[in-house]
Amino acid sequence: MWDDELRLLMQSLGISVLESQANPTGAVAMLISETVKFRDKLKEETGDILTVADTRAALDALENYLNGQPLPEELTPEQKALAQIWIDRLTVFNS
């Protein structure tokens, strides 16, 4: 996944997901940064490619979390890991 594609996806989806945040632009930038780190680490360590579909599924899971709903059970381990990274970072981001 290219950085520009990821940035566009996060901006188009992330802002609506995070509309309750005081500074959505900062949160979206953090989500992009964490996604790129995760994507690169995943490829380096396992050779697996993080896809746009994986990122979208993780964003849907994040939206569920922000709405007080459980994470979807059908997430792949990679999708769940990315969603959990975002949840953890947003928790720190809001502190």
MONOR-V982404 format. One record per residue. N is the residue number from 1. RES is the residue in one letter. PHI is phi in whole degrees, -180 to 180 (NA if undefined). OMEGA is omega as a letter, one per 30 degrees, with the letter a starting at -180 (NA if undefined). D_CENTER is the distance of its C-alpha to the mean C-alpha in Angstrom with 2 decimals. Layout:
n=N res=RES phi=PHI omega=OMEGA d_center=D_CENTER
n=N res=RES phi=PHI omega=OMEGA d_center=D_CENTER
This chain:
n=1 res=M phi=NA omega=l d_center=13.59
n=2 res=W phi=-81 omega=a d_center=14.94
n=3 res=D phi=-60 omega=a d_center=13.46
n=4 res=D phi=-65 omega=l d_center=14.97
n=5 res=E phi=-63 omega=l d_center=13.51
n=6 res=L phi=-63 omega=l d_center=9.92
n=7 res=R phi=-60 omega=l d_center=11.00
n=8 res=L phi=-64 omega=l d_center=12.73
n=9 res=L phi=-62 omega=a d_center=10.10
n=10 res=M phi=-63 omega=a d_center=7.78
n=11 res=Q phi=-68 omega=a d_center=11.15
n=12 res=S phi=-73 omega=a d_center=12.54
n=13 res=L phi=-99 omega=a d_center=9.99
n=14 res=G phi=-66 omega=a d_center=8.22
n=15 res=I phi=-64 omega=l d_center=11.73
n=16 res=S phi=-70 omega=l d_center=13.01
n=17 res=V phi=-66 omega=a d_center=10.38
n=18 res=L phi=-107 omega=a d_center=11.20
n=19 res=E phi=-62 omega=l d_center=14.80
n=20 res=S phi=-84 omega=l d_center=16.23
n=21 res=Q phi=-73 omega=a d_center=15.05
n=22 res=A phi=-66 omega=a d_center=18.03
n=23 res=N phi=-131 omega=a d_center=16.45
n=24 res=P phi=-63 omega=a d_center=13.52
n=25 res=T phi=-63 omega=l d_center=14.07
n=26 res=G phi=-64 omega=l d_center=13.68
n=27 res=A phi=-66 omega=l d_center=10.50
n=28 res=V phi=-64 omega=l d_center=9.01
n=29 res=A phi=-61 omega=l d_center=10.71
n=30 res=M phi=-65 omega=l d_center=9.34
n=31 res=L phi=-62 omega=l d_center=5.60
n=32 res=I phi=-62 omega=a d_center=7.33
n=33 res=S phi=-59 omega=a d_center=9.51
n=34 res=E phi=-66 omega=l d_center=7.53
n=35 res=T phi=-67 omega=l d_center=6.01
n=36 res=V phi=-63 omega=l d_center=9.70
n=37 res=K phi=-60 omega=a d_center=11.09
n=38 res=F phi=-64 omega=l d_center=9.56
n=39 res=R phi=-58 omega=a d_center=10.66
n=40 res=D phi=-66 omega=l d_center=13.98
n=41 res=K phi=-66 omega=l d_center=14.62
n=42 res=L phi=-60 omega=a d_center=14.08
n=43 res=K phi=-65 omega=a d_center=16.47
n=44 res=E phi=-65 omega=a d_center=18.87
n=45 res=E phi=-84 omega=a d_center=19.19
n=46 res=T phi=-121 omega=a d_center=19.21
n=47 res=G phi=83 omega=l d_center=19.64
n=48 res=D phi=-77 omega=a d_center=16.90
n=49 res=I phi=-107 omega=l d_center=14.96
n=50 res=L phi=-81 omega=a d_center=11.26
n=51 res=T phi=-98 omega=l d_center=11.84
n=52 res=V phi=-62 omega=l d_center=10.67
n=53 res=A phi=-63 omega=l d_center=11.39
n=54 res=D phi=-62 omega=a d_center=9.23
n=55 res=T phi=-65 omega=l d_center=6.09
n=56 res=R phi=-63 omega=l d_center=7.83
n=57 res=A phi=-62 omega=l d_center=8.65
n=58 res=A phi=-66 omega=l d_center=5.45
n=59 res=L phi=-64 omega=l d_center=5.15
n=60 res=D phi=-62 omega=l d_center=8.78
n=61 res=A phi=-65 omega=l d_center=8.64
n=62 res=L phi=-62 omega=l d_center=7.00
n=63 res=E phi=-61 omega=l d_center=9.74
n=64 res=N phi=-57 omega=a d_center=12.18
n=65 res=Y phi=-58 omega=a d_center=11.73
n=66 res=L phi=-66 omega=l d_center=12.30
n=67 res=N phi=-93 omega=l d_center=15.22
n=68 res=G phi=77 omega=l d_center=16.66
n=69 res=Q phi=-103 omega=l d_center=16.31
n=70 res=P phi=-71 omega=l d_center=15.70
n=71 res=L phi=-68 omega=l d_center=12.84
n=72 res=P phi=-59 omega=a d_center=14.21
n=73 res=E phi=-75 omega=a d_center=16.53
n=74 res=E phi=-83 omega=l d_center=16.19
n=75 res=L phi=-66 omega=l d_center=12.85
n=76 res=T phi=-74 omega=l d_center=13.60
n=77 res=P phi=-57 omega=l d_center=13.47
n=78 res=E phi=-67 omega=l d_center=10.88
n=79 res=Q phi=-63 omega=l d_center=8.51
n=80 res=K phi=-65 omega=l d_center=9.53
n=81 res=A phi=-63 omega=l d_center=9.26
n=82 res=L phi=-64 omega=l d_center=5.64
n=83 res=A phi=-60 omega=a d_center=5.30
n=84 res=Q phi=-68 omega=l d_center=8.27
n=85 res=I phi=-59 omega=a d_center=7.42
n=86 res=W phi=-62 omega=l d_center=5.32
n=87 res=I phi=-59 omega=l d_center=8.34
n=88 res=D phi=-61 omega=a d_center=10.69
n=89 res=R phi=-68 omega=l d_center=9.97
n=90 res=L phi=-66 omega=l d_center=10.22
n=91 res=T phi=-63 omega=l d_center=13.31
n=92 res=V phi=-70 omega=a d_center=14.73
n=93 res=F phi=-60 omega=a d_center=13.89
n=94 res=N phi=-83 omega=a d_center=15.89
n=95 res=S phi=-73 omega=NA d_center=18.67
